[in-house]
Amino acid sequence: MRAKLMGYFLLGLIRVLTGAQARWWGCPPKAEQRIYFANHQSHADLVMIWAALPKELRHGTRAVAARDYWTKTPFKHWITSAVFNVIYVSRARLADEDPLEPLIDALEAGDSLILFPEGTRGHADEPQAFKAGLYNLALKFPQIELIPAWIANVQRLMPKGEVVPVPVLCSVTFGAPMKLQPDEDRQAFLQRARSAVIALRDI
């Protein structure tokens, strides 16, 4: 009950601060299994894209988050695990550890995912090069739609050095579904996926 109430509180707060506008430009908000992948410029990206999803999509959609940052304090750990039900991944992994294993388990269980394929936050106008995880998931789960998304202005919500969020109008634009093409190699696919995200910036 406490986690549910906190979820409602955070949903209301983020919508007051940002508007949390969802723009379904390339696809409708269907309650079906998908992998959403977006640019990454702020720790608030996770909350922003979660808040932009309709209620019926939020329940079955899990964001992928860095374990080292989001479990650093008991409160962050509780918020991300109990409220957002994130999937933790380790950025500094052991040699015998498959970082995609928890993502694969979630997809096999029927969950949708929110990925940030850059792997870490960027500070440029365009996303950094995408890492291989999105390609490997597309290869293993060809039946799941891949939905590009552009998160706009969220980096201005919490400027560097500030501890109090600054109200600013933010939005998430969801693009047209894409899939891995037959015989498409990893580099070509990742470049195409990154371009699909950037193309949503000015829509």
ZIDABEL-V735532 format. One record per residue. N is the residue number from 1. RES is the residue in one letter. NEAR is the number of other C-alpha atoms within 12 Angstrom. D_CENTER is the distance of its C-alpha to the mean C-alpha in Angstrom with 1 decimal. Layout:
N RES NEAR D_CENTER
N RES NEAR D_CENTER
//
This chain:
1 M 9 25.1
2 R 12 24.1
3 A 18 20.4
4 K 17 20.6
5 L 14 22.4
6 M 19 20.0
7 G 27 17.1
8 Y 20 19.3
9 F 17 20.3
10 L 26 16.8
11 L 29 16.0
12 G 19 19.3
13 L 20 19.0
14 I 33 15.7
15 R 28 17.3
16 V 21 20.5
17 L 28 19.2
18 T 35 16.9
19 G 26 17.9
20 A 35 14.2
21 Q 30 15.4
22 A 30 13.7
23 R 29 15.3
24 W 25 15.5
25 W 24 17.3
26 G 24 17.1
27 C 23 16.7
28 P 20 17.5
29 P 26 15.4
30 K 22 16.8
31 A 20 16.5
32 E 25 16.3
33 Q 31 14.3
34 R 40 11.5
35 I 42 8.8
36 Y 48 6.3
37 F 49 5.6
38 A 49 5.7
39 N 49 8.1
40 H 42 8.0
41 Q 33 11.2
42 S 27 11.2
43 H 30 10.7
44 A 33 10.3
45 D 40 7.0
46 L 43 5.7
47 V 39 8.8
48 M 45 8.9
49 I 48 6.4
50 W 43 7.9
51 A 38 11.2
52 A 36 11.1
53 L 36 11.1
54 P 22 14.7
55 K 17 16.1
56 E 17 16.8
57 L 26 13.3
58 R 35 11.8
59 H 25 14.4
60 G 28 13.4
61 T 37 9.6
62 R 39 8.3
63 A 44 5.4
64 V 48 6.6
65 A 39 8.5
66 A 28 11.6
67 R 23 14.7
68 D 16 17.0
69 Y 21 15.4
70 W 29 14.2
71 T 21 17.5
72 K 14 19.8
73 T 13 21.3
74 P 13 22.2
75 F 16 20.6
76 K 22 17.1
77 H 23 17.5
78 W 20 18.7
79 I 27 16.1
80 T 34 13.1
81 S 24 15.2
82 A 21 17.4
83 V 29 15.4
84 F 36 11.8
85 N 32 12.8
86 V 36 10.1
87 I 35 10.9
88 Y 30 12.4
89 V 30 13.1
90 S 25 16.0
91 R 21 16.0
92 A 15 19.8
93 R 15 20.5
94 L 10 24.0
95 A 9 25.8
96 D 8 25.9
97 E 13 22.3
98 D 18 19.8
99 P 28 16.3
100 L 26 15.1
101 E 21 17.4
102 P 24 15.3
103 L 35 12.6
104 I 27 15.7
105 D 20 17.3
106 A 28 14.5
107 L 32 14.6
108 E 19 18.4
109 A 15 18.4
110 G 22 16.9
111 D 30 13.4
112 S 40 10.5
113 L 46 7.2
114 I 44 3.4
115 L 43 4.0
116 F 42 5.1
117 P 37 8.6
118 E 28 10.7
119 G 28 10.6
120 T 27 11.6
121 R 26 11.8
122 G 22 14.0
123 H 19 16.6
124 A 14 18.0
125 D 18 17.9
126 E 26 16.2
127 P 33 13.4
128 Q 26 15.0
129 A 29 15.9
130 F 34 13.3
131 K 24 14.1
132 A 26 15.6
133 G 31 13.1
134 L 45 11.7
135 Y 33 15.4
136 N 26 16.7
137 L 38 14.5
138 A 34 15.6
139 L 25 19.1
140 K 20 19.2
141 F 25 17.8
142 P 21 19.2
143 Q 21 19.5
144 I 26 15.8
145 E 29 14.5
146 L 39 11.9
147 I 41 10.5
148 P 43 9.8
149 A 47 8.5
150 W 46 10.0
151 I 49 9.4
152 A 39 13.1
153 N 32 15.2
154 V 36 12.9
155 Q 32 14.4
156 R 26 17.7
157 L 34 16.9
158 M 23 17.8
159 P 20 20.0
160 K 15 20.9
161 G 9 23.7
162 E 11 23.2
163 V 9 22.8
164 V 12 22.8
165 P 21 20.1
166 V 21 21.6
167 P 21 21.2
168 V 22 19.8
169 L 23 18.8
170 C 32 15.1
171 S 36 13.5
172 V 41 10.6
173 T 39 12.4
174 F 41 11.5
175 G 35 13.8
176 A 27 16.1
177 P 28 15.3
178 M 32 16.2
179 K 31 17.5
180 L 30 19.1
181 Q 18 22.6
182 P 12 25.7
183 D 11 26.8
184 E 17 23.9
185 D 17 23.5
186 R 23 20.5
187 Q 20 21.0
188 A 19 21.6
189 F 30 18.5
190 L 34 16.1
191 Q 25 18.0
192 R 25 17.8
193 A 44 14.1
194 R 37 13.8
195 S 26 16.6
196 A 34 14.9
197 V 41 12.1
198 I 30 15.0
199 A 25 17.2
200 L 29 15.2
201 R 27 15.9
202 D 18 19.4
203 I 20 19.3
//
